[in-house]
């Protein structure tokens, strides 16, 4: 089976779609949880605006960060990158959970650190899903 540019494009399109799906789902699920917790809808337009803006942000992150990183990863050892991405994601989750348990949200400075840690987990999980989508695309359309 000859690998063409369209196969490569399809793999990265699938990976981008998967990544954008996760990066859209996380803020939307957080907002729905906030609605349930506070019992305040905050306006029905937010149920449209938050997923739409999250999808745009996810698409921009995927195209500007994940695509170049994955193109570099294709030239190196793919299995090694899986281990590194898994370790980084696990370490970031552990740091955020331990930081929340230790510091809580008592001071404004601690809230900023927790927010930055949560954003790091958000981006790292998006990259991990991008790699998963790329691996699935490789299984479907073949290796580059």
DSSP file (Angstrom, degrees, kcal/mol; ACC not computed):
  #  RESIDUE AA STRUCTURE BP1 BP2  ACC     N-H-->O    O-->H-N    N-H-->O    O-->H-N    TCO  KAPPA ALPHA  PHI   PSI    X-CA   Y-CA   Z-CA
    1    1 A X              0   0    0      0, 0.0     2,-0.4     0, 0.0     0, 0.0   0.000 360.0 360.0 360.0 120.2    0.0    0.0    0.0
    2    2 A X        -     0   0    0      1,-0.0     2,-0.6   140,-0.0     0, 0.0  -0.625 360.0-134.8 -82.3 131.5    1.6    3.2   -1.1
    3    3 A X        -     0   0    0     -2,-0.4     2,-0.2     4,-0.1   139,-0.1  -0.748  29.1-176.3 -87.4 123.2    1.4    6.1    1.4
    4    4 A X     >  -     0   0    0     -2,-0.6     4,-1.7     1,-0.1     3,-0.3  -0.572  42.7 -98.6-110.7 176.1    0.4    9.3   -0.3
    5    5 A X  H  > S+     0   0    0      1,-0.2     4,-2.8     2,-0.2     5,-0.2   0.833 121.5  60.0 -64.2 -31.6    0.0   12.8    1.0
    6    6 A X  H  > S+     0   0    0      2,-0.2     4,-2.6     1,-0.2    -1,-0.2   0.871 102.8  51.5 -67.3 -34.3   -3.7   12.3    1.4
    7    7 A X  H  > S+     0   0    0     -3,-0.3     4,-2.2     2,-0.2    -1,-0.2   0.919 111.7  46.9 -65.4 -42.1   -3.1    9.4    3.8
    8    8 A X  H  X S+     0   0    0     -4,-1.7     4,-2.0     1,-0.2    -2,-0.2   0.918 113.2  49.0 -64.3 -42.7   -0.8   11.7    5.9
    9    9 A X  H  X S+     0   0    0     -4,-2.8     4,-2.5     1,-0.2    -2,-0.2   0.912 109.8  52.1 -62.6 -42.3   -3.4   14.5    5.7
   10   10 A X  H  X S+     0   0    0     -4,-2.6     4,-2.6     2,-0.2     5,-0.2   0.904 108.1  51.2 -61.7 -41.9   -6.2   12.1    6.8
   11   11 A X  H  X S+     0   0    0     -4,-2.2     4,-2.2     1,-0.2   126,-0.2   0.928 114.1  42.9 -62.0 -44.9   -4.2   10.9    9.8
   12   12 A X  H  X S+     0   0    0     -4,-2.0     4,-2.4     2,-0.2    -1,-0.2   0.835 112.3  53.9 -72.8 -31.4   -3.5   14.4   11.0
   13   13 A X  H  X S+     0   0    0     -4,-2.5     4,-2.4     2,-0.2    -2,-0.2   0.912 110.4  47.2 -66.1 -41.6   -7.1   15.5   10.3
   14   14 A X  H  X S+     0   0    0     -4,-2.6     4,-2.4     2,-0.2    -2,-0.2   0.920 112.8  48.9 -63.5 -43.8   -8.3   12.6   12.5
   15   15 A X  H  X S+     0   0    0     -4,-2.2     4,-2.4     2,-0.2    -2,-0.2   0.899 111.8  49.1 -63.7 -40.5   -5.9   13.5   15.2
   16   16 A X  H  X S+     0   0    0     -4,-2.4     4,-2.8     2,-0.2     5,-0.2   0.912 110.4  51.2 -64.8 -42.1   -6.9   17.2   15.1
   17   17 A X  H  X S+     0   0    0     -4,-2.4     4,-2.1     2,-0.2    -2,-0.2   0.919 111.7  46.9 -60.8 -44.7  -10.6   16.2   15.2
   18   18 A X  H  X S+     0   0    0     -4,-2.4     4,-2.0     2,-0.2    -2,-0.2   0.922 114.1  47.3 -63.4 -44.4  -10.0   14.0   18.3
   19   19 A X  H  X S+     0   0    0     -4,-2.4     4,-2.9     1,-0.2    -2,-0.2   0.916 111.7  49.1 -65.2 -44.2   -7.9   16.7   20.0
   20   20 A X  H  X S+     0   0    0     -4,-2.8     4,-1.4     1,-0.2     5,-0.2   0.879 108.1  56.4 -63.6 -36.7  -10.5   19.4   19.3
   21   21 A X  H  X S+     0   0    0     -4,-2.1     4,-2.2    -5,-0.2    -1,-0.2   0.929 111.9  40.9 -59.8 -45.9  -13.2   17.1   20.6
   22   22 A X  H  X S+     0   0    0     -4,-2.0     4,-2.3     1,-0.2    -2,-0.2   0.930 113.4  52.6 -68.0 -44.6  -11.4   16.7   24.0
   23   23 A X  H  X S+     0   0    0     -4,-2.9     4,-0.5     1,-0.2    -1,-0.2   0.687 115.0  43.6 -68.2 -16.2  -10.4   20.4   24.2
   24   24 A X  H  X S+     0   0    0     -4,-1.4     4,-1.5    -5,-0.2    -1,-0.2   0.802 111.4  53.6 -88.6 -37.9  -14.1   21.3   23.6
   25   25 A X  H  X S+     0   0    0     -4,-2.2     4,-3.0    -5,-0.2     5,-0.3   0.887 101.0  59.0 -66.1 -41.0  -15.5   18.7   26.0
   26   26 A X  H  X S+     0   0    0     -4,-2.3     4,-2.1     1,-0.2    -1,-0.2   0.942 110.5  38.4 -61.2 -53.2  -13.4   19.7   29.1
   27   27 A X  H  X S+     0   0    0     -4,-0.5     4,-2.4     2,-0.2    -1,-0.2   0.881 117.7  51.8 -66.2 -34.4  -14.6   23.3   29.4
   28   28 A X  H  X S+     0   0    0     -4,-1.5     4,-2.4     2,-0.2    -2,-0.2   0.926 111.2  46.3 -66.5 -43.6  -18.2   22.4   28.4
   29   29 A X  H  X S+     0   0    0     -4,-3.0     4,-2.4     2,-0.2    -1,-0.2   0.879 111.9  52.2 -65.5 -37.2  -18.3   19.6   31.0
   30   30 A X  H  X S+     0   0    0     -4,-2.1     4,-2.0    -5,-0.3    -2,-0.2   0.908 110.5  47.9 -63.8 -41.3  -16.9   22.0   33.6
   31   31 A X  H  X S+     0   0    0     -4,-2.4     4,-2.2     2,-0.2    -2,-0.2   0.904 111.1  49.9 -67.4 -40.6  -19.5   24.6   32.8
   32   32 A X  H  X S+     0   0    0     -4,-2.4     4,-2.4     2,-0.2    -2,-0.2   0.906 110.2  51.5 -63.7 -40.3  -22.3   22.0   33.0
   33   33 A X  H  X S+     0   0    0     -4,-2.4     4,-2.6     1,-0.2    -1,-0.2   0.888 108.9  50.8 -61.7 -38.8  -20.9   20.9   36.4
   34   34 A X  H  X S+     0   0    0     -4,-2.0     4,-2.7     2,-0.2     6,-0.3   0.886 109.0  51.5 -65.5 -38.6  -21.0   24.6   37.5
   35   35 A X  H  X>S+     0   0    0     -4,-2.2     4,-1.9     2,-0.2     5,-0.5   0.928 113.2  44.5 -62.2 -45.4  -24.6   24.9   36.4
   36   36 A X  H  <5S+     0   0    0     -4,-2.4    -2,-0.2     2,-0.2    -1,-0.2   0.911 116.1  47.1 -66.0 -41.9  -25.5   21.7   38.3
   37   37 A X  H  <5S+     0   0    0     -4,-2.6    -2,-0.2     1,-0.2    -1,-0.2   0.906 123.9  30.3 -68.4 -42.4  -23.5   22.8   41.4
   38   38 A X  H  <5S-     0   0    0     -4,-2.7    -1,-0.2    -5,-0.2    -2,-0.2   0.602  93.5-136.6 -94.3 -12.1  -24.8   26.4   41.5
   39   39 A X  T  <5 +     0   0    0     -4,-1.9     2,-0.4    -5,-0.3    -3,-0.2   0.819  67.4 119.3  58.1  32.5  -28.3   25.8   40.0
   40   40 A X      < -     0   0    0     -5,-0.5    -1,-0.2    -6,-0.3    -2,-0.2  -0.973  51.3-162.2-131.4 117.2  -27.8   28.9   37.9
   41   41 A X        -     0   0    0     -2,-0.4    -1,-0.1    -3,-0.1    -6,-0.1   0.853  19.7-150.9 -67.8 -35.6  -27.9   28.6   34.1
   42   42 A X        -     0   0    0     -7,-0.1    -1,-0.1     4,-0.1     4,-0.1   0.654  66.3 -35.8  74.4  15.0  -26.2   32.0   33.6
   43   43 A X    >   -     0   0    0      2,-0.1     3,-1.3     1,-0.1     4,-0.4   0.288  57.7-114.9 106.3 127.9  -28.0   32.5   30.3
   44   44 A X  T >  S+     0   0    0      1,-0.3     3,-0.9     2,-0.2     4,-0.4   0.731 109.9  70.0 -67.3 -20.3  -28.8   29.9   27.7
   45   45 A X  T >> S+     0   0    0      1,-0.2     4,-3.3     2,-0.2     3,-1.4   0.801  87.0  67.1 -66.4 -26.9  -26.4   31.5   25.2
   46   46 A X  H <> S+     0   0    0     -3,-1.3     4,-2.1     1,-0.3     5,-0.4   0.816  90.9  62.1 -62.8 -29.1  -23.5   30.3   27.3
   47   47 A X  H <4 S+     0   0    0     -3,-0.9    -1,-0.3    -4,-0.4     4,-0.2   0.690 115.5  32.7 -70.3 -16.5  -24.5   26.7   26.4
   48   48 A X  H <> S+     0   0    0     -3,-1.4     4,-1.8    -4,-0.4    -2,-0.2   0.780 119.5  50.3-100.4 -42.4  -23.7   27.7   22.7
   49   49 A X  H  X S+     0   0    0     -4,-3.3     4,-2.8     2,-0.2     5,-0.3   0.908 106.4  52.8 -67.0 -45.0  -20.9   30.2   23.3
   50   50 A X  H  X S+     0   0    0     -4,-2.1     4,-2.3     1,-0.2     5,-0.2   0.936 112.7  42.7 -63.7 -48.5  -18.7   28.1   25.6
   51   51 A X  H  > S+     0   0    0     -5,-0.4     4,-2.2    -4,-0.2    -1,-0.2   0.905 115.8  50.2 -63.7 -37.3  -18.5   25.0   23.3
   52   52 A X  H  X S+     0   0    0     -4,-1.8     4,-1.9     2,-0.2    -2,-0.2   0.939 114.2  42.5 -66.3 -46.2  -18.1   27.2   20.2
   53   53 A X  H  X S+     0   0    0     -4,-2.8     4,-2.6     1,-0.2    -1,-0.2   0.886 113.6  53.3 -67.3 -37.8  -15.2   29.2   21.6
   54   54 A X  H  X S+     0   0    0     -4,-2.3     4,-2.6    -5,-0.3    -1,-0.2   0.881 107.6  51.4 -63.9 -37.3  -13.7   26.1   23.2
   55   55 A X  H  X S+     0   0    0     -4,-2.2     4,-2.3     2,-0.2    -1,-0.2   0.901 110.6  47.8 -66.3 -40.3  -13.7   24.4   19.7
   56   56 A X  H  X S+     0   0    0     -4,-1.9     4,-2.4     2,-0.2    -2,-0.2   0.930 113.4  47.4 -65.5 -44.7  -12.0   27.4   18.1
   57   57 A X  H  X S+     0   0    0     -4,-2.6     4,-2.6     1,-0.2    -2,-0.2   0.917 112.6  50.1 -62.1 -43.0   -9.4   27.5   20.9
   58   58 A X  H  X S+     0   0    0     -4,-2.6     4,-2.4     1,-0.2    -1,-0.2   0.889 110.3  49.9 -62.4 -39.8   -8.9   23.7   20.6
   59   59 A X  H  X S+     0   0    0     -4,-2.3     4,-2.5     2,-0.2     5,-0.2   0.915 111.7  47.8 -65.5 -42.8   -8.5   24.0   16.8
   60   60 A X  H  X S+     0   0    0     -4,-2.4     4,-2.6     2,-0.2     5,-0.3   0.926 113.4  47.5 -64.8 -44.2   -5.9   26.8   17.2
   61   61 A X  H  X>S+     0   0    0     -4,-2.6     4,-2.2     1,-0.2     5,-1.5   0.916 113.4  49.3 -62.1 -42.5   -3.9   24.8   19.8
   62   62 A X  I  <>S+     0   0    0     -4,-2.4     5,-2.3    -5,-0.2    -2,-0.2   0.913 116.6  40.2 -64.8 -42.8   -4.0   21.7   17.7
   63   63 A X  I  <5S+     0   0    0     -4,-2.5     5,-0.3     3,-0.2    -2,-0.2   0.855 123.0  37.8 -77.5 -34.4   -2.8   23.4   14.5
   64   64 A X  I  <5S+     0   0    0     -4,-2.6    -2,-0.2    -5,-0.2    -3,-0.2   0.764 134.2  14.5 -90.0 -25.5   -0.2   25.7   16.1
   65   65 A X  I  X5S+     0   0    0     -4,-2.2     4,-1.7    -5,-0.3    -3,-0.2   0.796 126.1  42.0-113.9 -54.4    1.2   23.4   18.7
   66   66 A X  I  ><S+     0   0    0     -5,-1.5     4,-2.7     1,-0.2     5,-0.2   0.887 109.9  54.9 -71.5 -40.1    0.3   19.8   18.2
   67   67 A X  H  ><S+     0   0    0     -5,-2.3     4,-2.2    -6,-0.2    -1,-0.2   0.948 111.3  43.1 -61.7 -50.6    0.7   19.5   14.5
   68   68 A X  H  > S+     0   0    0     -5,-0.3     4,-1.9     1,-0.2    -1,-0.2   0.910 115.4  50.4 -62.5 -38.9    4.3   20.7   14.4
   69   69 A X  H  X S+     0   0    0     -4,-1.7     4,-2.1     1,-0.2    -1,-0.2   0.905 111.4  47.8 -63.7 -40.2    5.2   18.6   17.4
   70   70 A X  H  X S+     0   0    0     -4,-2.7     4,-1.9     2,-0.2    -1,-0.2   0.858 108.0  54.6 -71.7 -33.0    3.7   15.5   15.9
   71   71 A X  H  X S+     0   0    0     -4,-2.2     4,-0.7    -5,-0.2    -1,-0.2   0.886 111.2  46.1 -65.5 -36.6    5.5   16.1   12.6
   72   72 A X  H >X S+     0   0    0     -4,-1.9     3,-0.7     1,-0.2     4,-0.6   0.879 110.2  54.4 -67.9 -37.4    8.7   16.2   14.5
   73   73 A X  H >< S+     0   0    0     -4,-2.1     3,-0.7     1,-0.2    -2,-0.2   0.821  99.0  61.8 -67.7 -30.7    7.7   13.1   16.4
   74   74 A X  H 3< S+     0   0    0     -4,-1.9    -1,-0.2     1,-0.2    -2,-0.2   0.803 102.6  51.4 -64.9 -27.6    7.1   11.2   13.2
   75   75 A X  H << S+     0   0    0     -3,-0.7    -1,-0.2    -4,-0.7    -2,-0.2   0.664 113.2  50.0 -83.4 -16.3   10.8   11.6   12.3
   76   76 A X  S << S-     0   0    0     -3,-0.7     2,-0.6    -4,-0.6    -3,-0.0  -0.349 113.5 -55.7-107.7-168.1   11.9   10.3   15.7
   77   77 A X     >  -     0   0    0      1,-0.2     4,-1.5    -2,-0.1    -1,-0.1  -0.605  44.6-161.4 -75.1 115.0   11.0    7.2   17.7
   78   78 A X  H  > S+     0   0    0     -2,-0.6     4,-1.8     1,-0.2    -1,-0.2   0.862  87.5  54.7 -67.9 -37.5    7.2    7.2   18.2
   79   79 A X  H  > S+     0   0    0      1,-0.2     4,-1.8     2,-0.2    -1,-0.2   0.884 106.0  52.7 -65.0 -38.1    7.2    4.7   21.1
   80   80 A X  H  > S+     0   0    0      1,-0.2     4,-2.2     2,-0.2    -1,-0.2   0.904 107.2  52.0 -63.8 -40.5    9.6    6.9   23.0
   81   81 A X  H  X S+     0   0    0     -4,-1.5     4,-2.9     1,-0.2     5,-0.2   0.864 105.3  56.0 -64.7 -36.1    7.4    9.9   22.5
   82   82 A X  H  X S+     0   0    0     -4,-1.8     4,-2.5     2,-0.2    -1,-0.2   0.935 109.2  46.3 -60.0 -45.9    4.4    7.9   23.9
   83   83 A X  H  X S+     0   0    0     -4,-1.8     4,-2.4     2,-0.2    -2,-0.2   0.912 113.7  48.3 -64.5 -42.0    6.3    7.2   27.1
   84   84 A X  H  X S+     0   0    0     -4,-2.2     4,-2.7     2,-0.2     5,-0.2   0.930 112.8  47.5 -64.7 -45.6    7.4   10.8   27.5
   85   85 A X  H  X S+     0   0    0     -4,-2.9     4,-2.4     1,-0.2    -2,-0.2   0.903 113.2  48.8 -64.2 -40.9    3.9   12.2   26.9
   86   86 A X  H  X S+     0   0    0     -4,-2.5     4,-2.3    -5,-0.2    -1,-0.2   0.907 112.6  47.8 -64.5 -41.7    2.4    9.7   29.3
   87   87 A X  H  X S+     0   0    0     -4,-2.4     4,-2.7     2,-0.2    -2,-0.2   0.925 112.8  48.0 -65.1 -44.7    5.0   10.5   32.0
   88   88 A X  H  X S+     0   0    0     -4,-2.7     4,-2.6     2,-0.2     5,-0.2   0.916 112.7  48.6 -63.6 -42.9    4.5   14.3   31.5
   89   89 A X  H  X S+     0   0    0     -4,-2.4     4,-2.2    -5,-0.2    -1,-0.2   0.925 113.3  46.9 -63.3 -44.2    0.7   14.0   31.7
   90   90 A X  H  X S+     0   0    0     -4,-2.3     4,-2.3     1,-0.2    -2,-0.2   0.905 113.0  49.5 -63.7 -41.7    0.9   11.8   34.8
   91   91 A X  H  X S+     0   0    0     -4,-2.7     4,-2.5     2,-0.2    -2,-0.2   0.907 111.0  49.1 -65.5 -41.7    3.4   14.2   36.5
   92   92 A X  H  X S+     0   0    0     -4,-2.6     4,-2.4     2,-0.2    -2,-0.2   0.910 111.5  49.1 -65.0 -41.2    1.2   17.3   35.7
   93   93 A X  H  X S+     0   0    0     -4,-2.2     4,-2.6     1,-0.2     5,-0.2   0.922 111.9  49.3 -63.3 -43.1   -1.9   15.6   37.1
   94   94 A X  H  X S+     0   0    0     -4,-2.3     4,-2.7     1,-0.2     5,-0.3   0.911 110.9  49.7 -62.9 -42.6    0.0   14.6   40.2
   95   95 A X  H  X S+     0   0    0     -4,-2.5     4,-2.6     2,-0.2    -2,-0.2   0.919 112.9  46.6 -63.2 -43.5    1.4   18.1   40.7
   96   96 A X  H  X S+     0   0    0     -4,-2.4     4,-2.4     2,-0.2    -2,-0.2   0.926 114.5  46.4 -66.2 -43.9   -2.1   19.7   40.3
   97   97 A X  H  X S+     0   0    0     -4,-2.6     4,-2.4     2,-0.2    -2,-0.2   0.933 116.3  44.5 -64.9 -45.3   -3.8   17.3   42.7
   98   98 A X  H  X S+     0   0    0     -4,-2.7     4,-2.6    -5,-0.2     5,-0.3   0.887 113.1  51.9 -66.4 -38.1   -1.1   17.6   45.3
   99   99 A X  H  X>S+     0   0    0     -4,-2.6     4,-2.7    -5,-0.3     5,-0.9   0.907 111.3  46.7 -63.9 -40.9   -1.0   21.3   45.0
  100  100 A X  H  X5S+     0   0    0     -4,-2.4     4,-0.9     3,-0.2    -2,-0.2   0.914 114.5  47.1 -66.5 -42.0   -4.8   21.5   45.4
  101  101 A X  H  <5S+     0   0    0     -4,-2.4    -2,-0.2    -5,-0.2    -1,-0.2   0.880 120.4  38.4 -67.2 -37.5   -4.7   19.2   48.4
  102  102 A X  H  <5S+     0   0    0     -4,-2.6    -2,-0.2    -5,-0.2    -3,-0.2   0.944 133.1  18.5 -80.3 -49.8   -1.8   21.1   50.0
  103  103 A X  H ><5S-     0   0    0     -4,-2.7     3,-1.0    -5,-0.3    -3,-0.2   0.794  81.1-171.6 -95.3 -30.9   -2.6   24.7   49.3
  104  104 A X  T 3<< -     0   0    0     -4,-0.9    -1,-0.2    -5,-0.9    10,-0.1  -0.410  55.6 -62.0  67.0-151.0   -6.3   24.7   48.4
  105  105 A X  T 3  S+     0   0    0      1,-0.1    -1,-0.2    -2,-0.1     6,-0.1  -0.269  92.1 125.1-124.2  45.7   -7.5   28.0   47.1
  106  106 A X    <   +     0   0    0     -3,-1.0     2,-0.3     1,-0.0    -1,-0.1   0.925  68.7  35.8 -73.8 -46.1   -6.8   30.1   50.1
  107  107 A X  S  > S-     0   0    0     -4,-0.2     4,-1.8    -3,-0.1     5,-0.1  -0.772  78.0-122.4-113.8 155.7   -4.7   32.8   48.6
  108  108 A X  H  > S+     0   0    0     -2,-0.3     4,-1.9     1,-0.2     5,-0.1   0.875 111.9  56.0 -62.0 -38.5   -4.8   34.5   45.2
  109  109 A X  H  > S+     0   0    0      1,-0.2     4,-1.8     2,-0.2    -1,-0.2   0.907 106.9  49.6 -62.6 -41.1   -1.2   33.5   44.4
  110  110 A X  H  > S+     0   0    0      1,-0.2     4,-2.4     2,-0.2    -1,-0.2   0.862 107.1  55.5 -65.9 -35.3   -2.0   29.8   45.0
  111  111 A X  H  X S+     0   0    0     -4,-1.8     4,-2.5     1,-0.2    -1,-0.2   0.891 105.7  52.1 -63.4 -38.3   -5.1   30.1   42.7
  112  112 A X  H  X S+     0   0    0     -4,-1.9     4,-2.4     2,-0.2    -2,-0.2   0.916 110.3  47.9 -65.0 -42.2   -2.9   31.4   39.9
  113  113 A X  H  X S+     0   0    0     -4,-1.8     4,-2.4     2,-0.2    -2,-0.2   0.909 112.7  48.6 -64.1 -41.6   -0.5   28.4   40.3
  114  114 A X  H  X S+     0   0    0     -4,-2.4     4,-2.5     2,-0.2    -2,-0.2   0.889 110.9  50.8 -66.6 -38.2   -3.4   26.0   40.3
  115  115 A X  H  X S+     0   0    0     -4,-2.5     4,-2.4     2,-0.2    -2,-0.2   0.930 111.4  47.4 -63.5 -45.1   -4.9   27.6   37.3
  116  116 A X  H  X S+     0   0    0     -4,-2.4     4,-2.0     1,-0.2    -2,-0.2   0.889 112.7  49.7 -64.6 -38.3   -1.6   27.4   35.4
  117  117 A X  H  X S+     0   0    0     -4,-2.4     4,-2.2     2,-0.2    -1,-0.2   0.909 110.3  49.9 -65.1 -41.6   -1.2   23.8   36.4
  118  118 A X  H  X S+     0   0    0     -4,-2.5     4,-2.3     1,-0.2    -2,-0.2   0.884 110.1  50.7 -64.7 -38.0   -4.7   23.0   35.3
  119  119 A X  H  X S+     0   0    0     -4,-2.4     4,-2.4     2,-0.2    -1,-0.2   0.872 108.2  52.8 -67.3 -35.5   -4.1   24.7   31.9
  120  120 A X  H  X S+     0   0    0     -4,-2.0     4,-2.7     2,-0.2    -2,-0.2   0.915 110.5  46.9 -64.7 -41.7   -0.9   22.6   31.6
  121  121 A X  H  X S+     0   0    0     -4,-2.2     4,-2.7     2,-0.2     5,-0.2   0.896 110.6  54.3 -64.4 -39.4   -2.9   19.4   32.2
  122  122 A X  H  X S+     0   0    0     -4,-2.3     4,-1.7     2,-0.2    -2,-0.2   0.931 113.6  40.1 -59.0 -48.8   -5.5   20.6   29.7
  123  123 A X  H  X S+     0   0    0     -4,-2.4     4,-2.2     2,-0.2    -2,-0.2   0.901 115.6  51.1 -70.7 -40.9   -2.9   21.1   27.0
  124  124 A X  H  X S+     0   0    0     -4,-2.7     4,-2.2     1,-0.2    -2,-0.2   0.897 110.3  49.0 -65.1 -39.2   -1.0   18.0   27.8
  125  125 A X  H  X S+     0   0    0     -4,-2.7     4,-2.3     1,-0.2    -1,-0.2   0.882 109.5  53.0 -68.2 -35.5   -4.1   15.9   27.7
  126  126 A X  H  X S+     0   0    0     -4,-1.7     4,-2.0    -5,-0.2    -2,-0.2   0.898 110.1  47.6 -62.8 -39.7   -5.0   17.4   24.4
  127  127 A X  H  X S+     0   0    0     -4,-2.2     4,-2.4     2,-0.2    -2,-0.2   0.882 109.8  52.9 -68.3 -37.8   -1.6   16.4   23.0
  128  128 A X  H  X S+     0   0    0     -4,-2.2     4,-2.1     2,-0.2    -2,-0.2   0.916 110.8  46.5 -63.1 -42.9   -2.0   12.9   24.4
  129  129 A X  H  X S+     0   0    0     -4,-2.3     4,-2.7     2,-0.2    -1,-0.2   0.862 109.2  55.9 -67.4 -34.9   -5.3   12.6   22.6
  130  130 A X  H  X S+     0   0    0     -4,-2.0     4,-2.2     2,-0.2    -2,-0.2   0.931 108.5  47.3 -60.3 -45.2   -3.8   14.0   19.5
  131  131 A X  H  X S+     0   0    0     -4,-2.4     4,-2.3     2,-0.2    -2,-0.2   0.882 110.7  52.0 -64.5 -37.5   -1.1   11.3   19.6
  132  132 A X  H  X S+     0   0    0     -4,-2.1     4,-2.4     2,-0.2    -2,-0.2   0.927 110.5  48.0 -63.3 -43.7   -3.8    8.7   20.2
  133  133 A X  H  X S+     0   0    0     -4,-2.7     4,-2.4     1,-0.2    -2,-0.2   0.865 111.0  51.5 -63.8 -35.8   -5.7    9.9   17.1
  134  134 A X  H  X S+     0   0    0     -4,-2.2     4,-2.0     2,-0.2    -1,-0.2   0.882 109.5  49.5 -67.7 -38.6   -2.5    9.9   15.1
  135  135 A X  H  X S+     0   0    0     -4,-2.3     4,-1.9     2,-0.2    -2,-0.2   0.898 111.4  48.8 -66.9 -40.0   -1.9    6.3   16.2
  136  136 A X  H  X S+     0   0    0     -4,-2.4     4,-1.9     2,-0.2    -2,-0.2   0.921 111.2  50.1 -64.6 -43.2   -5.4    5.3   15.2
  137  137 A X  H  X S+     0   0    0     -4,-2.4     4,-3.2     1,-0.2     5,-0.3   0.858 108.2  53.5 -62.4 -35.3   -5.0    7.0   11.8
  138  138 A X  H  X S+     0   0    0     -4,-2.0     4,-1.8     1,-0.2    -1,-0.2   0.890 108.4  49.6 -66.0 -39.0   -1.8    5.2   11.3
  139  139 A X  H  < S+     0   0    0     -4,-1.9    -2,-0.2     2,-0.2    -1,-0.2   0.861 117.8  40.7 -67.2 -34.7   -3.5    1.8   11.9
  140  140 A X  H  < S+     0   0    0     -4,-1.9    -2,-0.2    -5,-0.1    -3,-0.2   0.946 131.2  21.3 -78.6 -50.0   -6.3    2.8    9.5
  141  141 A X  H  < S-     0   0    0     -4,-3.2    -3,-0.2     1,-0.2    -2,-0.2   0.445 109.4-110.9-105.7  -1.2   -4.2    4.4    6.7
  142  142 A X     <  -     0   0    0     -4,-1.8    -1,-0.2    -5,-0.3    -2,-0.1  -0.127  41.1 -54.0  96.4 167.2   -0.7    3.0    7.2
  143  143 A X              0   0    0      1,-0.1  -135,-0.1    -4,-0.1  -140,-0.1  -0.425 360.0 360.0 -80.8 154.1    2.6    4.4    8.4
  144  144 A X              0   0    0     -2,-0.1    -1,-0.1  -137,-0.1  -136,-0.1   0.495 360.0 360.0 -70.7 360.0    4.3    7.4    6.7
